[in-house]
Amino acid sequence: MKKFYVTTAIDYANGLPHLGHAYEKVLTDVIARSRRMAGEDVYFLTGMDEHGQKVQQTANKEGIEPIEFTNNLAEHFKGLCRDLNISNDDFIRTTEERHKKVVQELLQKLFDAGEIYEAEYTGFYSTRAEQFVLEKDKIDGDWPEEFGDVQEIQERNYYFRQSKYQSWLLEFLKENPDFIYPRYRLKQVLEFLKEPLNDLCISRPIERLSWGIPLPFDEKFVTYVWFDALVNYISAIGYGTDRFEEYWPADYHVIGKDIMLPPHSVYWPIMLHACGIELPRHLLVHGWWTLAGSKMSKSTGKVVNPLEMVDKFGTDAFRYFVMREMTVGQDSDFSEPLFLSRYNGELGNDLGNLLSRLLNMGGRYTEGVIPAATVVEQPEEALHKQWEKSWTNARKAYDEFLFHLALEEIFEFIRSINRYAEVRAPWKLAKSEDPADRALLDTSLANMAEGLRLAASALKPIIPQTCDTICQLVGGKEVERWDEGMDWGSTLAGCNLGEKTILFPRG
């Protein structure tokens, strides 16, 4: 049976991780974890793109070999995954032999088929973007800032006959409108394809760029970034071996909008088609995080170090914020006041205080043991119905990548537990000697515990450590799959409550 295969883009080795890298990894991790909770066998890939002119130049400036430079950065990106509790199954590096072997195999296959040819080019080259650019790319007569220093060069290179596949790609995209999510991104690709495609330059002369994978048919050249980097999606899962069929095609490539067009929506499909390899099922394209309305960028110094936020507020608080604040596909603005508002309000007051109240009252009124619920009246019925409504809507939102809406639904349920506690007021019932009031006291604490167990199970893909802690504190009954234990009434009666715990200290 094929695994559910999901990937991030691989991060380019030209600087330390920032918020954009962290968000993409958390987003993909939430997808992977939610699919596992849904009972699917998931394989989750991330990694690092290590070749290219900028890497070679930076390493030269630092007086070290490129591999030493990328080894250091790889540890930072692997550390980011650890610190953000990312559940990736693999971390591919394009300097690994398993990757180089597949890149060279595909290049040789295309060359032998006449799909790659050598030609001379005279034109403009952007080192920052690591690509050839055209006069039409200028804005008001000047090269855009993202191109950096643009030079006119003349050199021989190898080209992939990309242009011959333009009609095929157009037809494929029209027949598969769900290939790109959100669907409105497809319009951008179709607009791009109204202009004739050029053949794709796939090499750099070794005297200009030695830090790359040599072309198997001409070792005076190394392959260009996209014929190297994009291939990671299949090299990591054993292309050319029986293992490959367990994973491919990828169900989702999770990428930023800046590399959707043309690399992932034009180059990658055409490369695969020319090689006779099935295309991925979907591209999931997310937006950018901005600071004061401007895109985060290393070159401009506008970045947020995600690990500083993690150190200050904890991993799950960071994961919660980025999933709560950004609608997948759209841009979102980052600010610490907004972060604190979500942290103190939803996580601290709504969820954290609810758990604290339950543990405190359970310790005082029931000797730290969860009692049985024996009363079902209007407040209990309303709480149960709210759970059914919230979970139905949240489950649907998970499936549709509307994670911000899933969180809205689950936290509406958490707030309903708090409202239920106010209505039942167990702190008042505990003062009564009436057996009926004692039954209501036990029922209210039992329902608060059950509600927290269900809420934690629903939130587990997004804040997994917190949810494991909650389940341990209210009886230790964790839900591993959503088709088991998500109905109200998986009794906790007789289970021990944990010691009072502050989940989210006030920020």
C-alpha positions as CSV (number, residue, x, y, z in Angstrom):
1,M,0.0,0.0,0.0
2,K,1.4,3.4,-1.0
3,K,2.4,5.7,1.9
4,F,1.1,9.3,2.1
5,Y,4.2,11.2,1.0
6,V,4.6,14.8,1.9
7,T,7.6,17.1,1.4
8,T,8.8,20.6,2.2
9,A,10.9,22.5,-0.2
10,I,14.6,21.9,0.7
11,D,16.2,25.0,2.2
12,Y,19.0,26.7,0.3
13,A,22.3,26.8,2.2
14,N,22.8,30.6,2.2
15,G,22.0,31.6,5.7
16,L,20.5,30.6,9.1
17,P,16.8,29.5,9.4
18,H,14.2,32.2,9.7
19,L,10.4,32.4,10.3
20,G,9.6,31.4,6.7
21,H,11.6,28.1,7.0
22,A,10.1,27.4,10.4
23,Y,6.5,28.0,9.2
24,E,6.8,25.7,6.2
25,K,8.2,22.9,8.4
26,V,5.4,23.3,11.1
27,L,2.8,23.5,8.4
28,T,4.0,20.3,6.7
29,D,4.4,18.6,10.1
30,V,0.8,19.4,11.0
31,I,-0.3,17.9,7.7
32,A,1.8,14.8,8.4
33,R,0.6,14.4,12.0
34,S,-3.1,14.9,11.1
35,R,-2.8,12.3,8.4
36,R,-1.2,9.9,10.9
37,M,-4.1,10.6,13.3
38,A,-6.4,9.8,10.5
39,G,-4.8,6.4,10.2
40,E,-2.6,6.9,7.2
41,D,1.0,5.6,6.8
42,V,2.9,8.9,6.3
43,Y,6.4,9.6,5.0
44,F,7.6,13.1,5.6
45,L,10.7,14.5,3.8
46,T,12.6,17.8,4.4
47,G,16.2,18.7,3.7
48,M,18.7,21.1,2.3
49,D,19.9,22.3,-1.1
50,E,23.6,22.7,-0.9
51,H,25.1,23.4,-4.3
52,G,25.3,26.7,-6.2
53,Q,27.4,29.8,-6.9
54,K,26.4,31.7,-3.8
55,V,27.4,28.8,-1.5
56,Q,30.8,28.6,-3.3
57,Q,31.4,32.3,-3.0
58,T,30.4,32.5,0.6
59,A,32.6,29.6,1.5
60,N,35.5,31.2,-0.4
61,K,35.1,34.4,1.5
62,E,35.2,32.5,4.8
63,G,38.3,30.7,3.7
64,I,36.7,27.2,4.0
65,E,35.6,24.5,1.7
66,P,31.9,24.6,0.6
67,I,31.2,21.2,2.2
68,E,32.4,22.6,5.6
69,F,30.2,25.6,5.1
70,T,27.1,23.4,4.3
71,N,27.9,20.9,7.0
72,N,27.6,23.7,9.6
73,L,24.4,25.0,8.1
74,A,22.9,21.5,7.9
75,E,23.2,21.2,11.7
76,H,21.3,24.5,12.2
77,F,18.4,23.3,9.9
78,K,18.4,19.9,11.6
79,G,18.4,21.7,14.9
80,L,15.4,23.8,13.8
81,C,13.5,20.5,13.1
82,R,14.3,19.2,16.6
83,D,13.5,22.4,18.3
84,L,10.1,22.7,16.6
85,N,9.3,19.1,17.2
86,I,9.1,18.3,13.5
87,S,8.3,14.6,12.8
88,N,10.1,14.3,9.6
89,D,11.2,10.8,8.5
90,D,14.1,11.9,6.5
91,F,16.4,14.9,5.9
92,I,17.9,14.8,2.4
93,R,21.1,16.7,1.6
94,T,22.0,17.3,-2.0
95,T,25.6,16.5,-1.3
96,E,24.8,12.9,-0.4
97,E,25.8,10.1,-2.8
98,R,22.2,8.7,-3.0
99,H,21.1,12.1,-4.4
100,K,24.0,12.6,-6.8
101,K,23.5,9.1,-8.3
102,V,19.9,9.8,-9.2
103,V,20.6,13.3,-10.6
104,Q,23.3,11.9,-12.9
105,E,21.1,9.0,-13.9
106,L,18.3,11.3,-15.1
107,L,20.6,13.7,-16.9
108,Q,22.2,10.8,-18.8
109,K,18.8,9.4,-19.7
110,L,17.6,12.7,-21.1
111,F,20.9,13.3,-22.9
112,D,20.7,9.9,-24.5
113,A,17.2,10.6,-25.6
114,G,18.3,13.8,-27.3
115,E,16.4,16.0,-24.8
116,I,19.6,17.9,-23.8
117,Y,21.9,19.8,-26.2
118,E,24.9,22.1,-26.1
119,A,24.6,25.7,-27.3
120,E,26.3,29.1,-26.8
121,Y,24.4,31.9,-25.0
122,T,25.0,35.6,-24.8
123,G,23.0,37.5,-22.3
124,F,22.5,38.7,-18.7
125,Y,23.1,36.6,-15.6
126,S,22.0,37.3,-12.0
127,T,24.4,35.7,-9.4
128,R,21.9,36.4,-6.6
129,A,19.1,34.6,-8.3
130,E,21.5,32.1,-10.0
131,Q,19.7,32.4,-13.3
132,F,19.8,34.0,-16.7
133,V,17.5,37.1,-17.0
134,L,16.1,39.0,-19.9
135,E,15.6,42.6,-20.8
136,K,11.9,42.2,-20.3
137,D,12.6,41.4,-16.6
138,K,13.7,45.0,-16.0
139,I,11.3,47.4,-14.2
140,D,11.4,51.0,-15.5
141,G,14.7,50.2,-17.1
142,D,16.4,48.8,-14.0
143,W,17.0,45.2,-12.8
144,P,14.7,44.4,-9.8
145,E,16.5,44.3,-6.4
146,E,16.0,40.5,-6.1
147,F,18.4,40.0,-9.0
148,G,21.3,41.9,-7.3
149,D,24.3,42.4,-9.5
150,V,23.5,41.5,-13.1
151,Q,26.3,40.9,-15.6
152,E,26.4,40.3,-19.3
153,I,28.2,37.0,-20.2
154,Q,28.8,34.8,-23.1
155,E,29.4,31.1,-22.6
156,R,28.5,27.6,-23.8
157,N,26.1,25.5,-21.7
158,Y,23.8,22.6,-21.9
159,Y,20.0,23.1,-22.4
160,F,17.0,20.9,-21.7
161,R,14.4,21.0,-24.5
162,Q,11.7,22.3,-22.2
163,S,9.9,24.3,-24.9
164,K,8.6,21.2,-26.7
165,Y,6.5,20.3,-23.7
166,Q,4.6,23.6,-23.2
167,S,1.4,22.4,-25.0
168,W,1.5,19.2,-22.9
169,L,1.8,21.1,-19.7
170,L,-1.0,23.5,-20.5
171,E,-3.3,20.5,-21.3
172,F,-2.3,18.8,-18.1
173,L,-3.0,21.8,-15.9
174,K,-6.4,22.4,-17.5
175,E,-7.3,18.8,-17.0
176,N,-6.1,18.8,-13.4
177,P,-7.3,22.1,-11.8
178,D,-6.6,20.7,-8.3
179,F,-2.9,20.1,-9.0
180,I,-2.1,23.4,-7.3
181,Y,-3.7,24.5,-3.9
182,P,-5.1,27.0,-3.4
183,R,-6.7,26.8,-6.9
184,Y,-6.4,30.5,-7.6
185,R,-2.6,30.0,-8.0
186,L,-3.3,28.0,-11.1
187,K,-4.3,31.2,-12.9
188,Q,-0.8,32.6,-12.4
189,V,0.7,29.6,-14.0
190,L,-1.6,29.6,-16.9
191,E,-0.9,33.3,-17.4
192,F,2.9,32.6,-17.4
193,L,2.4,29.9,-20.0
194,K,0.8,32.3,-22.4
195,E,4.3,33.4,-23.3
196,P,6.5,30.9,-25.2
197,L,8.8,28.8,-22.9
198,N,12.5,28.9,-23.5
199,D,14.6,25.8,-23.3
200,L,16.1,25.5,-19.8
201,C,19.8,26.1,-19.2
202,I,20.8,23.2,-17.0
203,S,24.6,23.6,-16.6
204,R,27.4,25.9,-15.5
205,P,31.0,25.6,-16.7
206,I,33.2,24.1,-14.0
207,E,35.7,27.0,-14.3
208,R,32.9,29.4,-13.1
209,L,31.1,27.0,-10.7
210,S,32.9,23.9,-9.4
211,W,30.5,23.3,-6.4
212,G,27.9,21.1,-8.0
213,I,27.2,17.7,-9.5
214,P,29.2,17.0,-12.7
215,L,27.2,16.3,-15.8
216,P,27.7,12.6,-16.5
217,F,28.2,13.2,-20.2
218,D,30.6,16.2,-19.9
219,E,32.5,16.7,-16.6
220,K,33.6,20.2,-17.7
221,F,30.2,21.3,-16.5
222,V,28.1,20.9,-13.3
223,T,24.3,20.8,-13.3
224,Y,22.3,23.9,-12.6
225,V,20.3,24.3,-9.4
226,W,16.8,23.1,-10.5
227,F,18.0,19.9,-12.1
228,D,19.8,19.2,-8.9
229,A,17.5,20.5,-6.1
230,L,14.1,19.4,-7.5
231,V,15.3,15.8,-7.9
232,N,15.6,15.5,-4.1
233,Y,11.9,14.5,-4.0
234,I,12.6,11.3,-5.8
235,S,16.3,10.6,-4.8
236,A,15.4,10.5,-1.1
237,I,12.9,7.7,-1.6
238,G,15.0,5.4,-3.8
239,Y,14.3,6.3,-7.4
240,G,15.3,3.3,-9.5
241,T,14.6,0.8,-6.7
242,D,11.5,-1.2,-5.7
243,R,11.2,1.1,-2.6
244,F,10.3,4.0,-4.9
245,E,6.8,2.6,-5.6
246,E,5.9,2.7,-1.9
247,Y,6.1,6.5,-1.9
248,W,5.7,8.0,-5.3
249,P,3.9,10.0,-6.5
250,A,4.2,12.6,-3.7
251,D,0.8,13.5,-2.4
252,Y,1.8,17.1,-1.6
253,H,4.9,19.2,-2.2
254,V,4.5,22.1,0.4
255,I,6.3,25.1,-1.0
256,G,6.4,28.9,-0.8
257,K,4.7,31.0,-3.5
258,D,8.1,32.4,-4.5
259,I,9.2,29.0,-5.9
260,M,5.9,27.9,-7.3
261,L,6.5,29.6,-10.6
262,P,8.3,28.5,-12.6
263,P,10.4,25.8,-10.7
264,H,7.7,23.6,-9.2
265,S,4.8,24.3,-11.5
266,V,6.7,24.4,-14.9
267,Y,10.2,22.9,-14.6
268,W,9.4,20.0,-12.3
269,P,6.4,18.6,-14.1
270,I,8.1,18.9,-17.5
271,M,11.3,17.3,-16.1
272,L,9.3,14.3,-14.7
273,H,7.2,13.9,-17.9
274,A,10.3,13.9,-20.1
275,C,11.8,11.2,-17.9
276,G,8.6,9.1,-18.0
277,I,8.0,9.6,-14.2
278,E,4.5,10.2,-12.8
279,L,3.8,13.7,-11.6
280,P,3.2,14.6,-7.9
281,R,-0.5,14.8,-7.1
282,H,-0.5,18.3,-5.7
283,L,1.5,21.4,-4.9
284,L,0.4,23.2,-1.7
285,V,1.5,26.8,-2.0
286,H,1.7,28.9,1.1
287,G,2.2,32.6,1.5
288,W,4.9,34.8,3.1
289,W,5.3,36.1,6.5
290,T,5.7,39.9,6.5
291,L,7.0,42.4,9.0
292,A,5.1,45.7,8.9
293,G,3.8,44.7,5.5
294,S,7.2,43.9,3.9
295,K,8.4,40.4,3.0
296,M,10.9,38.9,5.3
297,S,14.3,38.8,3.6
298,K,17.8,38.0,4.6
299,S,19.2,40.5,2.2
300,T,17.2,43.4,3.7
301,G,17.7,42.2,7.3
302,K,14.0,41.8,7.9
303,V,13.8,38.4,9.6
304,V,12.5,36.8,12.8
305,N,14.6,34.2,14.4
306,P,12.0,31.5,15.3
307,L,14.2,29.9,17.9
308,E,14.3,33.1,19.9
309,M,10.5,32.8,20.1
310,V,10.7,29.1,21.0
311,D,13.3,29.8,23.8
312,K,11.0,32.6,25.2
313,F,7.6,31.0,24.9
314,G,8.0,27.3,24.1
315,T,7.7,25.2,21.0
316,D,4.0,24.6,21.1
317,A,3.2,28.3,21.6
318,F,5.2,29.1,18.4
319,R,3.5,26.2,16.5
320,Y,0.1,27.4,17.7
321,F,0.7,31.0,16.6
322,V,1.9,30.3,13.1
323,M,-1.0,27.9,12.4
324,R,-3.6,30.1,14.1
325,E,-2.5,33.3,12.4
326,M,-1.9,32.3,8.8
327,T,-4.5,31.1,6.3
328,V,-2.7,28.6,4.1
329,G,-2.0,30.3,0.8
330,Q,-2.2,33.9,2.0
331,D,0.3,36.2,3.5
332,S,0.3,37.1,7.2
333,D,2.0,39.8,9.2
334,F,4.0,38.9,12.3
335,S,4.2,41.0,15.4
336,E,5.1,40.2,19.0
337,P,2.0,42.0,20.4
338,L,-0.2,39.7,18.3
339,F,1.8,36.7,19.4
340,L,1.3,37.7,23.0
341,S,-2.4,38.2,22.5
342,R,-2.8,34.7,21.2
343,Y,-0.5,33.3,23.8
344,N,-2.0,34.9,26.9
345,G,-5.6,34.8,25.7
346,E,-6.3,31.5,23.9
347,L,-3.4,29.4,25.2
348,G,-3.0,30.8,28.7
349,N,-6.5,31.9,29.7
350,D,-8.8,29.5,27.7
351,L,-6.8,26.3,27.8
352,G,-4.2,26.7,30.5
353,N,-6.5,28.1,33.1
354,L,-9.1,25.4,32.4
355,L,-6.6,22.7,33.1
356,S,-5.4,24.5,36.3
357,R,-9.0,24.8,37.6
358,L,-9.7,21.2,37.0
359,L,-6.5,20.0,38.7
360,N,-7.0,22.3,41.6
361,M,-10.6,21.4,42.2
362,G,-10.0,17.7,41.7
363,G,-7.3,17.8,44.2
364,R,-9.4,19.6,46.7
365,Y,-12.8,18.0,46.2
366,T,-12.2,14.4,44.9
367,E,-8.8,13.6,46.4
368,G,-7.2,13.8,42.9
369,V,-9.4,11.1,41.3
370,I,-11.7,11.8,38.4
371,P,-15.3,11.0,39.5
372,A,-18.0,9.4,37.4
373,A,-20.6,11.6,35.6
374,T,-24.1,10.5,36.8
375,V,-26.2,13.6,35.8
376,V,-27.3,14.6,32.3
377,E,-29.2,17.8,32.2
378,Q,-29.4,20.8,29.9
379,P,-25.8,22.1,30.6
380,E,-24.3,18.6,30.0
381,E,-26.4,18.1,26.8
382,A,-25.3,21.6,25.5
383,L,-21.6,20.7,26.1
384,H,-21.9,17.4,24.4
385,K,-23.6,19.0,21.4
386,Q,-21.0,21.7,21.2
387,W,-18.3,19.0,21.0
388,E,-20.0,17.2,18.2
389,K,-20.4,20.4,16.2
390,S,-16.9,21.6,16.9
391,W,-15.2,18.3,16.1
392,T,-17.2,17.8,12.9
393,N,-16.2,21.2,11.7
394,A,-12.6,20.9,12.9
395,R,-12.1,17.5,11.3
396,K,-13.3,18.9,8.0
397,A,-11.1,21.9,8.3
398,Y,-8.0,19.7,8.9
399,D,-8.8,17.8,5.7
400,E,-9.1,21.1,3.7
401,F,-5.8,22.6,5.2
402,L,-7.9,25.3,6.9
403,F,-6.0,24.9,10.2
404,H,-6.8,28.3,11.5
405,L,-10.5,27.4,11.2
406,A,-9.9,24.0,12.9
407,L,-8.3,25.9,15.8
408,E,-11.2,28.3,16.0
409,E,-13.6,25.4,16.3
410,I,-11.6,23.6,18.9
411,F,-11.1,26.7,21.0
412,E,-14.8,27.5,20.8
413,F,-15.3,24.1,22.4
414,I,-12.7,24.8,25.1
415,R,-14.4,28.1,25.9
416,S,-17.7,26.2,26.1
417,I,-16.1,23.9,28.8
418,N,-15.2,27.1,30.7
419,R,-18.7,28.4,30.4
420,Y,-20.1,25.0,31.6
421,A,-17.8,25.3,34.6
422,E,-19.2,28.7,35.4
423,V,-22.8,27.4,35.1
424,R,-22.2,24.4,37.3
425,A,-19.9,26.2,39.7
426,P,-18.3,23.2,41.4
427,W,-16.6,25.4,44.0
428,K,-20.1,26.2,45.3
429,L,-21.4,22.6,45.0
430,A,-18.5,21.5,47.1
431,K,-19.8,23.5,50.1
432,S,-23.2,21.6,50.0
433,E,-24.1,18.5,52.0
434,D,-26.9,17.7,49.6
435,P,-26.3,14.3,47.8
436,A,-27.8,15.8,44.6
437,D,-25.2,18.6,44.7
438,R,-22.5,16.1,45.3
439,A,-23.6,14.2,42.2
440,L,-23.5,17.5,40.2
441,L,-20.0,18.3,41.6
442,D,-18.7,14.9,40.4
443,T,-20.5,15.3,37.1
444,S,-19.1,18.7,36.4
445,L,-15.5,17.6,37.2
446,A,-15.9,14.5,35.1
447,N,-17.2,16.5,32.1
448,M,-14.4,19.1,32.4
449,A,-11.8,16.2,32.3
450,E,-13.5,14.5,29.4
451,G,-13.8,17.8,27.5
452,L,-10.1,18.4,28.0
453,R,-9.2,14.9,26.9
454,L,-11.1,15.4,23.7
455,A,-9.8,18.9,23.0
456,A,-6.2,17.7,23.5
457,S,-6.8,14.8,21.1
458,A,-8.1,17.2,18.5
459,L,-5.2,19.7,19.0
460,K,-2.5,17.0,18.9
461,P,-1.2,17.7,15.4
462,I,-0.6,21.3,16.2
463,I,0.6,21.4,19.8
464,P,1.6,17.8,20.4
465,Q,3.8,18.2,23.5
466,T,1.1,20.2,25.3
467,C,-1.6,17.7,24.4
468,D,0.4,14.7,25.6
469,T,0.9,16.6,28.9
470,I,-2.8,17.3,29.2
471,C,-3.8,13.7,28.6
472,Q,-1.3,12.5,31.2
473,L,-2.7,15.0,33.7
474,V,-6.3,13.9,33.2
475,G,-5.8,10.2,33.3
476,G,-3.2,9.3,30.7
477,K,-5.6,8.1,28.0
478,E,-4.1,9.5,24.8
479,V,-5.7,9.1,21.5
480,E,-3.4,7.9,18.7
481,R,-6.0,7.7,16.0
482,W,-9.0,9.9,15.4
483,D,-11.2,6.9,14.6
484,E,-10.8,5.7,18.1
485,G,-11.8,7.5,21.3
486,M,-13.1,10.8,19.9
487,D,-16.7,10.1,21.0
488,W,-17.9,11.7,24.2
489,G,-17.9,9.2,27.1
490,S,-14.6,7.4,26.8
491,T,-14.8,7.2,30.6
492,L,-12.0,8.6,32.8
493,A,-13.8,7.7,36.0
494,G,-11.3,6.4,38.5
495,C,-8.3,7.8,36.8
496,N,-5.9,10.0,38.8
497,L,-5.4,13.6,38.1
498,G,-1.9,15.0,38.0
499,E,-0.4,17.8,40.1
500,K,-1.4,21.4,39.3
501,T,0.5,22.5,36.2
502,I,0.9,25.9,34.5
503,L,1.0,25.1,30.8
504,F,1.7,28.7,29.6
505,P,3.3,31.0,32.1
506,R,2.0,34.5,31.4
507,G,4.2,36.3,28.8
